[in-house]
Amino acid sequence: MRLQEFHALKVWHRQHGRHPVEKNVWDAVLTIWLLGWVGAPSAFLLHSGWGEAACLSVLFLPGLYVALRRWLHRARLLRCDWIGALNRS
């Protein structure tokens, strides 16, 4: 994801407070992503192969989450109001 997309999602969630589940899920995705960035150096220093793999895999989580939501929105399986905010950025 580009920085503009992160900012667009942040602005959308701030303006649309009536979607608490959307905001909480996005906050959880970002928290796990941040844990990957913080945990990677520790896993590397401790030579923890599984820890390195876990941290590396969650670095792609925000992009994968947005891609999944776009796919579900296009398939009309889940309505996603913030997709429009990403398309404008």
Phi and psi in degrees as GROMACS dihedral restraints (atoms count N, CA, C in turn):
[ dihedral_restraints ]
;  ai    aj    ak    al  type     phi  dphi    fc
    3     4     5     6     1   -87.3    20    10
    4     5     6     7     1   159.6    20    10
    6     7     8     9     1   -61.0    20    10
    7     8     9    10     1   -35.7    20    10
    9    10    11    12     1   -62.7    20    10
   10    11    12    13     1   -35.0    20    10
   12    13    14    15     1   -70.3    20    10
   13    14    15    16     1   -40.2    20    10
   15    16    17    18     1   -59.2    20    10
   16    17    18    19     1   -44.2    20    10
   18    19    20    21     1   -65.9    20    10
   19    20    21    22     1   -41.7    20    10
   21    22    23    24     1   -61.1    20    10
   22    23    24    25     1   -40.8    20    10
   24    25    26    27     1   -67.2    20    10
   25    26    27    28     1   -39.6    20    10
   27    28    29    30     1   -61.9    20    10
   28    29    30    31     1   -45.9    20    10
   30    31    32    33     1   -63.8    20    10
   31    32    33    34     1   -43.3    20    10
   33    34    35    36     1   -62.0    20    10
   34    35    36    37     1   -45.7    20    10
   36    37    38    39     1   -65.5    20    10
   37    38    39    40     1   -33.1    20    10
   39    40    41    42     1   -69.2    20    10
   40    41    42    43     1   -39.3    20    10
   42    43    44    45     1   -78.2    20    10
   43    44    45    46     1   -23.7    20    10
   45    46    47    48     1  -115.2    20    10
   46    47    48    49     1    70.7    20    10
   48    49    50    51     1   -68.9    20    10
   49    50    51    52     1    -9.0    20    10
   51    52    53    54     1   -80.9    20    10
   52    53    54    55     1     3.3    20    10
   54    55    56    57     1  -115.9    20    10
   55    56    57    58     1    69.7    20    10
   57    58    59    60     1   -67.1    20    10
   58    59    60    61     1   -31.9    20    10
   60    61    62    63     1   -66.8    20    10
   61    62    63    64     1   -43.8    20    10
   63    64    65    66     1   -56.7    20    10
   64    65    66    67     1   -46.8    20    10
   66    67    68    69     1   -66.7    20    10
   67    68    69    70     1   -41.5    20    10
   69    70    71    72     1   -66.9    20    10
   70    71    72    73     1   -39.0    20    10
   72    73    74    75     1   -66.0    20    10
   73    74    75    76     1   -43.7    20    10
   75    76    77    78     1   -64.1    20    10
   76    77    78    79     1   -40.1    20    10
   78    79    80    81     1   -62.5    20    10
   79    80    81    82     1   -38.3    20    10
   81    82    83    84     1   -65.2    20    10
   82    83    84    85     1   -42.4    20    10
   84    85    86    87     1   -60.7    20    10
   85    86    87    88     1   -45.7    20    10
   87    88    89    90     1   -67.1    20    10
   88    89    90    91     1   -34.8    20    10
   90    91    92    93     1   -65.2    20    10
   91    92    93    94     1   -44.8    20    10
   93    94    95    96     1   -65.1    20    10
   94    95    96    97     1   -39.1    20    10
   96    97    98    99     1   -60.9    20    10
   97    98    99   100     1   -44.9    20    10
   99   100   101   102     1   -65.5    20    10
  100   101   102   103     1   -37.2    20    10
  102   103   104   105     1   -61.4    20    10
  103   104   105   106     1   -34.6    20    10
  105   106   107   108     1   -64.1    20    10
  106   107   108   109     1   -43.3    20    10
  108   109   110   111     1   -66.4    20    10
  109   110   111   112     1   -40.7    20    10
  111   112   113   114     1   -74.5    20    10
  112   113   114   115     1   -36.8    20    10
  114   115   116   117     1   -80.3    20    10
  115   116   117   118     1   -20.6    20    10
  117   118   119   120     1   -60.5    20    10
  118   119   120   121     1   -48.5    20    10
  120   121   122   123     1   -62.0    20    10
  121   122   123   124     1   -38.5    20    10
  123   124   125   126     1   -65.1    20    10
  124   125   126   127     1   -43.5    20    10
  126   127   128   129     1   -63.4    20    10
  127   128   129   130     1   -37.8    20    10
  129   130   131   132     1   -66.2    20    10
  130   131   132   133     1   -44.9    20    10
  132   133   134   135     1   -66.8    20    10
  133   134   135   136     1   -31.9    20    10
  135   136   137   138     1   -87.3    20    10
  136   137   138   139     1    -0.1    20    10
  138   139   140   141     1    54.7    20    10
  139   140   141   142     1    43.5    20    10
  141   142   143   144     1   -96.4    20    10
  142   143   144   145     1   100.7    20    10
  144   145   146   147     1   -60.1    20    10
  145   146   147   148     1   -45.1    20    10
  147   148   149   150     1   -68.2    20    10
  148   149   150   151     1   -34.2    20    10
  150   151   152   153     1   -67.5    20    10
  151   152   153   154     1   -41.6    20    10
  153   154   155   156     1   -61.9    20    10
  154   155   156   157     1   -43.6    20    10
  156   157   158   159     1   -64.2    20    10
  157   158   159   160     1   -41.6    20    10
  159   160   161   162     1   -64.9    20    10
  160   161   162   163     1   -45.1    20    10
  162   163   164   165     1   -65.3    20    10
  163   164   165   166     1   -40.4    20    10
  165   166   167   168     1   -65.5    20    10
  166   167   168   169     1   -38.9    20    10
  168   169   170   171     1   -67.6    20    10
  169   170   171   172     1   -35.8    20    10
  171   172   173   174     1   -79.2    20    10
  172   173   174   175     1    -8.7    20    10
  174   175   176   177     1   -65.8    20    10
  175   176   177   178     1   -22.8    20    10
  177   178   179   180     1   -95.9    20    10
  178   179   180   181     1     3.4    20    10
  180   181   182   183     1   -60.4    20    10
  181   182   183   184     1   -46.4    20    10
  183   184   185   186     1   -61.1    20    10
  184   185   186   187     1   -42.7    20    10
  186   187   188   189     1   -64.8    20    10
  187   188   189   190     1   -39.9    20    10
  189   190   191   192     1   -67.3    20    10
  190   191   192   193     1   -38.1    20    10
  192   193   194   195     1   -63.9    20    10
  193   194   195   196     1   -45.2    20    10
  195   196   197   198     1   -65.5    20    10
  196   197   198   199     1   -40.8    20    10
  198   199   200   201     1   -63.0    20    10
  199   200   201   202     1   -41.6    20    10
  201   202   203   204     1   -63.5    20    10
  202   203   204   205     1   -44.2    20    10
  204   205   206   207     1   -64.8    20    10
  205   206   207   208     1   -38.4    20    10
  207   208   209   210     1   -62.0    20    10
  208   209   210   211     1   -44.0    20    10
  210   211   212   213     1   -63.9    20    10
  211   212   213   214     1   -45.2    20    10
  213   214   215   216     1   -63.4    20    10
  214   215   216   217     1   -36.5    20    10
  216   217   218   219     1   -67.8    20    10
  217   218   219   220     1   -44.9    20    10
  219   220   221   222     1   -66.5    20    10
  220   221   222   223     1   -33.0    20    10
  222   223   224   225     1   -79.7    20    10
  223   224   225   226     1    -0.7    20    10
  225   226   227   228     1    58.8    20    10
  226   227   228   229     1    34.5    20    10
  228   229   230   231     1   -96.8    20    10
  229   230   231   232     1   -23.2    20    10
  231   232   233   234     1  -150.8    20    10
  232   233   234   235     1   130.0    20    10
  234   235   236   237     1   -81.6    20    10
  235   236   237   238     1   131.2    20    10
  237   238   239   240     1  -130.7    20    10
  238   239   240   241     1   102.8    20    10
  240   241   242   243     1   -72.5    20    10
  241   242   243   244     1   -25.4    20    10
  243   244   245   246     1   -84.9    20    10
  244   245   246   247     1    -1.5    20    10
  246   247   248   249     1   -61.4    20    10
  247   248   249   250     1   -37.9    20    10
  249   250   251   252     1   -61.4    20    10
  250   251   252   253     1   -35.3    20    10
  252   253   254   255     1   -65.9    20    10
  253   254   255   256     1   -35.0    20    10
  255   256   257   258     1   -72.2    20    10
  256   257   258   259     1   -34.5    20    10
  258   259   260   261     1   -68.9    20    10
  259   260   261   262     1   -28.5    20    10
  261   262   263   264     1   -79.7    20    10
  262   263   264   265     1   -21.9    20    10
